[in-house]
């Protein structure tokens, strides 16, 4: 078996660079979606598509293909070529950055593996995850090129979660060099961690649905939604469960109240773990509490300000930081061994 030095600086810098690139990619992806740029390129050409249109005739060819899409016909029929170039830019940058991340994962990764400075399964996993993410991204775009002028919100959620999964894998290997949090977890604490992870996951999923269905635009008051806490329009779909997955009003309702509930759960978890585990948990929970509090505040402002694009991108970015904050806790917990030194 290949022996890898977990504290190898080159490996850690590579992983850190990869994580930063993916975080930037998520922000560019959010901007692409919020500016309605994601359907501007109607073909998936992993090699040929690396270069943008280089002549006026090539630009017109791309624009003519876009004119055949439902988005142009139902939403952007007023567009001229200059307008098209603006939305093309964001989708092109999003795809180009995806290619850059793939090669950043592959080429330095293989070099580090040959030097016995990175695990083979890690070097294999990261490019494979990025390539799979690219395929899912195209399937998502394709879902919006046929009938409705929007991508499937469920494909959007899949695309986002795949990006998060890629980040988590890289962060897991990077976190091996972090100091351990030594604690003998009780059964209630294990259940609490599971509940917190589940709450964060469901909340992020509803964030994707909120974005995909543009649910944040339906009610711009807080804490009430209009004149009530639960509008009648939140329960109008049949069968009843469809309200929770396709009714934008109910989706916004779940997203806002599950977000507040998750924040309270984080506060409660911090108290429980610091009480038993001592001061070693203060810093890790302060990080998680900080990013989660900022995330909830940004979400409330998004509602009140009718979803301005810069704040929406910020909100999406901080959702990832909340996930990584939770992973920072889980990945570093270690059962104390006999004779292990205590931590203060």
C-alpha positions as CSV (number, residue, x, y, z in Angstrom):
1,X,0.0,0.0,0.0
2,X,1.3,3.5,-0.9
3,X,2.2,5.4,2.2
4,X,1.1,9.0,2.1
5,X,2.3,11.8,4.4
6,X,-1.0,13.4,5.4
7,X,0.9,16.7,6.3
8,X,2.4,17.0,2.9
9,X,2.4,20.7,2.0
10,X,2.1,20.3,-1.8
11,X,-0.9,17.9,-1.4
12,X,-2.6,20.3,1.0
13,X,-2.0,23.4,-1.2
14,X,-3.4,21.4,-4.2
15,X,-6.6,20.5,-2.2
16,X,-7.0,24.1,-0.9
17,X,-6.6,25.5,-4.4
18,X,-9.2,23.0,-5.7
19,X,-11.6,23.9,-3.0
20,X,-11.2,27.6,-3.7
21,X,-11.8,27.0,-7.4
22,X,-15.0,25.0,-6.8
23,X,-16.2,27.7,-4.4
24,X,-15.6,30.3,-7.1
25,X,-17.3,28.0,-9.6
26,X,-20.4,27.8,-7.4
27,X,-20.6,31.6,-7.3
28,X,-20.2,31.9,-11.0
29,X,-22.9,29.3,-11.5
30,X,-25.2,31.2,-9.2
31,X,-24.6,34.4,-11.2
32,X,-25.2,32.5,-14.4
33,X,-28.6,31.2,-13.1
34,X,-29.7,34.5,-11.6
35,X,-29.0,36.4,-14.8
36,X,-30.9,33.8,-16.8
37,X,-27.8,33.0,-18.8
38,X,-27.7,29.3,-18.3
39,X,-29.7,28.4,-21.5
40,X,-27.7,30.7,-23.8
41,X,-25.4,27.9,-25.1
42,X,-27.6,25.2,-26.6
43,X,-25.0,22.5,-27.3
44,X,-22.5,20.6,-25.1
45,X,-19.1,20.5,-26.8
46,X,-16.5,19.6,-24.2
47,X,-13.6,20.2,-26.6
48,X,-14.8,22.4,-29.4
49,X,-16.7,24.6,-27.0
50,X,-13.5,25.7,-25.2
51,X,-13.2,28.6,-27.6
52,X,-15.9,31.3,-27.8
53,X,-17.3,32.5,-31.1
54,X,-14.4,34.3,-32.9
55,X,-16.3,35.9,-35.8
56,X,-19.5,37.7,-36.4
57,X,-20.8,34.8,-38.4
58,X,-20.1,32.4,-35.5
59,X,-21.9,34.7,-33.1
60,X,-25.0,34.8,-35.4
61,X,-24.9,31.0,-35.7
62,X,-25.0,30.7,-31.9
63,X,-27.7,33.4,-31.6
64,X,-29.9,31.6,-34.2
65,X,-29.7,28.4,-32.2
66,X,-30.7,30.3,-29.1
67,X,-33.7,31.8,-31.0
68,X,-35.1,28.3,-31.3
69,X,-35.3,27.8,-27.5
70,X,-38.4,28.4,-25.4
71,X,-36.5,31.0,-23.3
72,X,-36.0,33.2,-26.3
73,X,-39.5,32.7,-27.7
74,X,-41.3,33.2,-24.4
75,X,-39.0,35.5,-22.4
76,X,-36.3,37.1,-24.4
77,X,-37.8,37.6,-27.9
78,X,-36.8,41.3,-27.7
79,X,-33.1,40.3,-27.6
80,X,-30.7,41.6,-30.2
81,X,-27.2,40.1,-30.7
82,X,-25.6,42.5,-28.2
83,X,-28.1,41.3,-25.5
84,X,-27.3,37.7,-26.3
85,X,-23.6,38.2,-26.0
86,X,-24.1,39.4,-22.4
87,X,-25.9,36.2,-21.2
88,X,-23.5,34.1,-23.3
89,X,-20.6,35.4,-21.3
90,X,-21.7,34.0,-18.0
91,X,-22.6,30.5,-19.3
92,X,-19.3,30.4,-21.3
93,X,-17.3,31.4,-18.2
94,X,-19.1,28.8,-16.1
95,X,-18.3,26.0,-18.6
96,X,-14.7,27.2,-19.1
97,X,-14.1,27.3,-15.4
98,X,-15.4,23.7,-15.2
99,X,-12.8,22.6,-17.7
100,X,-10.1,24.4,-15.7
101,X,-11.1,22.7,-12.5
102,X,-11.1,19.3,-14.2
103,X,-7.5,19.8,-15.4
104,X,-6.5,21.3,-12.1
105,X,-7.7,18.2,-10.4
106,X,-6.2,15.8,-12.9
107,X,-2.7,17.0,-13.8
108,X,-1.3,18.1,-10.4
109,X,-3.1,15.2,-8.9
110,X,-1.4,12.6,-11.1
111,X,1.9,14.3,-10.5
112,X,1.4,14.2,-6.7
113,X,0.3,10.6,-6.9
114,X,3.4,9.6,-8.8
115,X,5.5,11.4,-6.2
116,X,3.6,9.4,-3.5
117,X,2.3,12.7,-2.1
118,X,-1.4,12.1,-2.7
119,X,-3.7,9.1,-2.4
120,X,-4.6,7.3,-5.6
121,X,-8.3,7.1,-4.8
122,X,-8.4,10.9,-4.2
123,X,-6.6,11.6,-7.5
124,X,-9.1,9.4,-9.3
125,X,-12.2,10.7,-7.4
126,X,-11.8,14.4,-7.9
127,X,-11.6,14.5,-11.8
128,X,-14.3,11.9,-12.0
129,X,-16.6,14.0,-9.7
130,X,-15.9,17.1,-11.8
131,X,-16.6,15.3,-15.1
132,X,-19.8,13.9,-13.6
133,X,-20.8,17.4,-12.5
134,X,-20.3,18.7,-16.0
135,X,-22.6,15.9,-17.4
136,X,-25.3,16.7,-14.8
137,X,-24.9,20.4,-15.7
138,X,-25.6,19.7,-19.3
139,X,-28.6,17.5,-18.5
140,X,-29.9,20.3,-16.4
141,X,-29.5,22.8,-19.3
142,X,-31.1,20.4,-21.7
143,X,-34.2,20.2,-19.4
144,X,-34.8,23.9,-20.2
145,X,-34.3,23.7,-24.0
146,X,-37.4,21.7,-24.9
147,X,-40.7,23.0,-23.4
148,X,-40.6,25.4,-20.5
149,X,-38.1,28.4,-20.5
150,X,-36.5,27.2,-17.3
151,X,-34.4,24.3,-16.1
152,X,-35.8,21.6,-13.9
153,X,-35.5,22.7,-10.3
154,X,-34.8,19.1,-9.3
155,X,-31.9,18.9,-11.8
156,X,-30.8,22.3,-10.4
157,X,-30.7,20.7,-7.0
158,X,-28.9,17.7,-8.3
159,X,-26.3,19.9,-9.9
160,X,-25.8,21.9,-6.7
161,X,-25.5,18.9,-4.5
162,X,-23.0,17.3,-6.8
163,X,-20.8,20.4,-6.5
164,X,-21.2,20.2,-2.7
165,X,-20.3,16.5,-2.7
166,X,-17.1,17.3,-4.7
167,X,-16.2,20.0,-2.1
168,X,-16.9,17.6,0.8
169,X,-14.6,14.9,-0.6
170,X,-11.7,17.4,-1.1
171,X,-12.3,18.9,2.3
172,X,-12.4,15.5,4.0
173,X,-8.9,14.8,2.8
174,X,-7.7,18.3,3.7
175,X,-9.2,18.0,7.2
176,X,-7.0,15.1,8.1
177,X,-4.2,17.5,9.0
178,X,-6.5,19.5,11.4
179,X,-6.2,18.9,15.2
180,X,-8.7,16.3,16.4
181,X,-11.7,17.0,18.7
182,X,-11.5,14.3,21.3
183,X,-14.8,13.3,22.8
184,X,-16.7,10.1,23.7
185,X,-20.0,10.7,21.9
186,X,-23.1,9.8,23.7
187,X,-26.1,8.3,21.9
188,X,-28.1,11.6,22.2
189,X,-25.1,13.5,20.8
190,X,-24.9,11.2,17.8
191,X,-28.6,11.6,17.2
192,X,-28.1,15.4,17.5
193,X,-25.4,15.4,14.9
194,X,-27.5,13.3,12.6
195,X,-30.5,15.6,13.0
196,X,-28.4,18.7,12.4
197,X,-26.8,17.2,9.2
198,X,-30.3,16.2,8.0
199,X,-31.7,19.6,8.7
200,X,-28.9,21.4,6.8
201,X,-29.3,19.0,3.9
202,X,-33.1,19.5,3.6
203,X,-32.7,23.2,4.0
204,X,-30.1,23.4,1.2
205,X,-32.5,21.3,-1.0
206,X,-35.3,23.7,-0.3
207,X,-32.9,26.6,-1.2
208,X,-32.4,25.0,-4.6
209,X,-36.2,24.6,-5.0
210,X,-36.7,28.2,-3.9
211,X,-34.2,29.3,-6.6
212,X,-35.5,26.9,-9.3
213,X,-39.1,28.0,-8.8
214,X,-38.2,31.6,-8.2
215,X,-40.1,31.2,-5.0
216,X,-38.3,34.1,-3.2
217,X,-40.2,36.6,-5.4
218,X,-43.7,35.6,-4.2
219,X,-43.8,37.2,-0.8
220,X,-41.4,40.0,0.2
221,X,-42.5,40.5,3.8
222,X,-41.1,38.9,7.0
223,X,-42.0,37.2,9.3
224,X,-45.4,37.1,7.8
225,X,-46.1,36.2,4.2
226,X,-48.4,39.0,3.3
227,X,-51.1,39.2,6.0
228,X,-50.6,35.7,7.4
229,X,-47.8,33.3,8.5
230,X,-49.1,30.6,6.1
231,X,-51.0,32.0,3.1
232,X,-54.0,30.0,1.7
233,X,-52.2,29.8,-1.6
234,X,-49.5,27.5,0.0
235,X,-52.0,24.6,0.2
236,X,-53.8,24.8,-3.2
237,X,-52.0,22.0,-5.1
238,X,-53.3,18.5,-5.3
239,X,-52.4,15.9,-4.3
240,X,-51.5,17.6,-1.0
241,X,-47.8,16.6,-1.0
242,X,-47.2,18.4,-4.3
243,X,-47.4,21.6,-2.3
244,X,-44.1,20.8,-0.7
245,X,-42.3,20.2,-4.0
246,X,-43.9,22.3,-6.7
247,X,-45.9,25.1,-5.0
248,X,-43.5,28.1,-4.8
249,X,-45.5,29.7,-1.9
250,X,-45.1,26.5,0.2
251,X,-41.5,26.1,-0.8
252,X,-40.7,29.6,0.4
253,X,-42.6,29.0,3.6
254,X,-40.6,25.8,4.3
255,X,-37.3,27.4,3.4
256,X,-37.7,30.4,5.7
257,X,-38.9,28.5,8.8
258,X,-36.7,25.5,8.4
259,X,-33.8,27.9,8.1
260,X,-34.6,29.6,11.4
261,X,-35.2,26.1,13.0
262,X,-31.8,24.9,11.8
263,X,-30.1,28.0,13.2
264,X,-31.7,27.3,16.6
265,X,-30.6,23.7,16.4
266,X,-27.0,24.8,15.7
267,X,-27.1,27.0,18.9
268,X,-28.5,24.1,20.9
269,X,-25.9,21.7,19.5
270,X,-23.1,24.1,20.4
271,X,-24.3,24.3,24.0
272,X,-24.5,20.5,24.3
273,X,-21.1,19.8,22.8
274,X,-19.3,22.6,24.6
275,X,-20.8,21.5,27.9
276,X,-19.4,18.0,27.6
277,X,-16.4,18.5,25.3
278,X,-15.0,21.6,26.8
279,X,-13.3,24.6,25.2
280,X,-12.0,22.5,22.3
281,X,-15.5,22.9,20.7
282,X,-15.8,26.7,21.1
283,X,-13.9,27.7,18.0
284,X,-15.4,25.1,15.7
285,X,-19.0,26.0,16.8
286,X,-18.3,29.7,16.7
287,X,-17.4,29.3,13.1
288,X,-20.5,27.3,12.4
289,X,-22.8,29.7,14.3
290,X,-21.2,32.8,12.6
291,X,-21.7,31.5,9.0
292,X,-25.2,30.2,9.8
293,X,-26.3,33.4,11.4
294,X,-25.0,35.5,8.5
295,X,-26.8,33.0,6.1
296,X,-30.2,33.4,7.8
297,X,-29.8,37.2,8.0
298,X,-29.0,37.3,4.2
299,X,-32.0,35.1,3.5
300,X,-34.3,37.5,5.4
301,X,-32.8,40.5,3.5
302,X,-33.3,38.7,0.2
303,X,-37.0,38.4,0.9
304,X,-37.4,42.0,2.0
305,X,-35.3,43.4,-0.9
306,X,-36.9,41.2,-3.6
307,X,-33.9,39.0,-4.4
308,X,-31.1,41.3,-5.6
309,X,-28.6,39.3,-7.6
310,X,-25.4,40.1,-5.6
311,X,-27.1,39.2,-2.3
312,X,-28.6,36.1,-3.8
313,X,-25.1,34.9,-4.9
314,X,-23.8,35.8,-1.4
315,X,-26.6,33.7,0.1
316,X,-25.8,30.7,-2.1
317,X,-22.1,31.0,-1.3
318,X,-22.7,31.0,2.5
319,X,-24.9,27.9,2.2
320,X,-21.8,26.1,1.2
321,X,-19.9,27.6,4.1
322,X,-22.5,26.3,6.5
323,X,-22.1,22.8,5.0
324,X,-18.3,23.0,5.3
325,X,-18.7,24.3,8.9
326,X,-20.7,21.2,9.8
327,X,-18.2,19.0,8.0
328,X,-15.4,20.7,9.9
329,X,-17.1,19.5,13.1
330,X,-17.9,15.9,12.0
331,X,-14.6,15.1,10.3
332,X,-12.5,16.2,13.3
333,X,-14.4,14.3,16.0
334,X,-12.3,11.4,17.3
335,X,-12.9,9.0,20.1
336,X,-10.2,9.4,22.8
337,X,-7.8,6.5,23.1
338,X,-6.3,5.3,26.4
339,X,-3.5,7.7,27.5
340,X,-4.4,10.3,24.9
341,X,-3.6,13.8,26.1
342,X,-6.5,16.0,27.0
343,X,-7.3,19.3,25.2
344,X,-8.3,22.6,26.6
